[in-house]
Amino acid sequence: MHGILWWILVGLIAGVLASVVMGGIGYGIVGDIIVGIVGAFLGGWLFSALGVGTPFGGLAGTIFVAFIGAVVLLFLLRLLTSGRRRLP
């Protein structure tokens, strides 16, 4: 149970930070948590694929990797959805 709470906390922080950096208003608390958690997986994969380690360890390093992944995820989501037009 303690591990799940850490994932939620990391996801929330990374998702909110990524939304702010990307200039959006976010997706709400649940959406930001999901973006952050998916971003953590994406960031972990990216860092290992590039052979790069986190610049610092512990919780701050985990949040940093999740944040980078969440920014990449939001960037990709906006690329995919920017071509769609909303009808009035």
C-alpha positions as CSV (number, residue, x, y, z in Angstrom):
1,M,0.0,0.0,0.0
2,H,2.9,2.4,0.8
3,G,4.3,1.9,-2.7
4,I,1.1,2.8,-4.4
5,L,0.9,6.0,-2.4
6,W,4.4,6.9,-3.6
7,W,3.5,6.3,-7.2
8,I,0.4,8.5,-6.8
9,L,2.5,11.2,-5.2
10,V,5.2,11.1,-7.8
11,G,2.6,11.0,-10.6
12,L,0.7,14.0,-9.2
13,I,3.9,16.1,-8.8
14,A,5.3,15.1,-12.2
15,G,2.0,15.6,-13.9
16,V,1.3,19.0,-12.5
17,L,4.8,20.2,-13.1
18,A,4.7,19.0,-16.7
19,S,1.3,20.6,-17.3
20,V,2.7,23.9,-16.0
21,V,5.8,23.7,-18.1
22,M,3.9,22.8,-21.3
23,G,1.6,25.8,-20.8
24,G,-1.6,24.0,-20.1
25,I,-4.2,23.9,-17.4
26,G,-3.7,20.3,-16.7
27,Y,-6.2,17.4,-16.8
28,G,-7.4,17.6,-13.2
29,I,-6.0,15.7,-10.3
30,V,-6.7,12.2,-11.6
31,G,-5.6,13.1,-15.1
32,D,-2.3,14.7,-13.9
33,I,-1.6,11.6,-11.7
34,I,-2.1,9.3,-14.8
35,V,0.0,11.6,-17.0
36,G,2.7,11.5,-14.3
37,I,2.7,7.8,-13.8
38,V,2.7,7.0,-17.5
39,G,5.4,9.7,-17.8
40,A,7.4,7.9,-15.2
41,F,7.4,4.7,-17.2
42,L,8.2,6.6,-20.4
43,G,10.9,8.6,-18.7
44,G,12.5,5.4,-17.3
45,W,12.4,3.8,-20.7
46,L,13.9,6.9,-22.4
47,F,16.7,7.3,-19.8
48,S,17.6,3.6,-20.0
49,A,17.5,3.6,-23.8
50,L,19.8,6.6,-24.0
51,G,22.1,5.1,-21.3
52,V,21.6,8.1,-19.1
53,G,21.3,8.0,-15.4
54,T,19.4,10.5,-13.2
55,P,21.5,13.5,-12.1
56,F,20.5,12.8,-8.5
57,G,19.0,9.9,-6.5
58,G,16.1,9.3,-4.2
59,L,12.6,10.7,-4.6
60,A,13.8,13.8,-6.3
61,G,15.5,11.7,-9.0
62,T,12.3,9.7,-9.5
63,I,10.2,12.8,-9.8
64,F,12.8,14.2,-12.3
65,V,12.6,11.2,-14.6
66,A,8.8,11.1,-14.3
67,F,8.6,14.8,-15.1
68,I,10.8,14.4,-18.2
69,G,8.6,11.5,-19.3
70,A,5.4,13.4,-18.6
71,V,6.6,16.4,-20.7
72,V,7.4,14.1,-23.6
73,L,4.0,12.4,-23.2
74,L,2.1,15.7,-23.2
75,F,4.1,16.9,-26.2
76,L,3.2,13.8,-28.1
77,L,-0.5,14.0,-27.0
78,R,-0.6,17.6,-28.2
79,L,1.0,16.7,-31.5
80,L,-1.7,14.0,-32.1
81,T,-4.6,16.1,-31.0
82,S,-3.6,19.4,-32.6
83,G,-4.6,18.1,-36.1
84,R,-8.1,17.5,-35.0
85,R,-10.5,20.4,-35.1
86,R,-13.3,20.8,-32.6
87,L,-16.7,21.6,-34.0
88,P,-18.6,24.5,-32.4
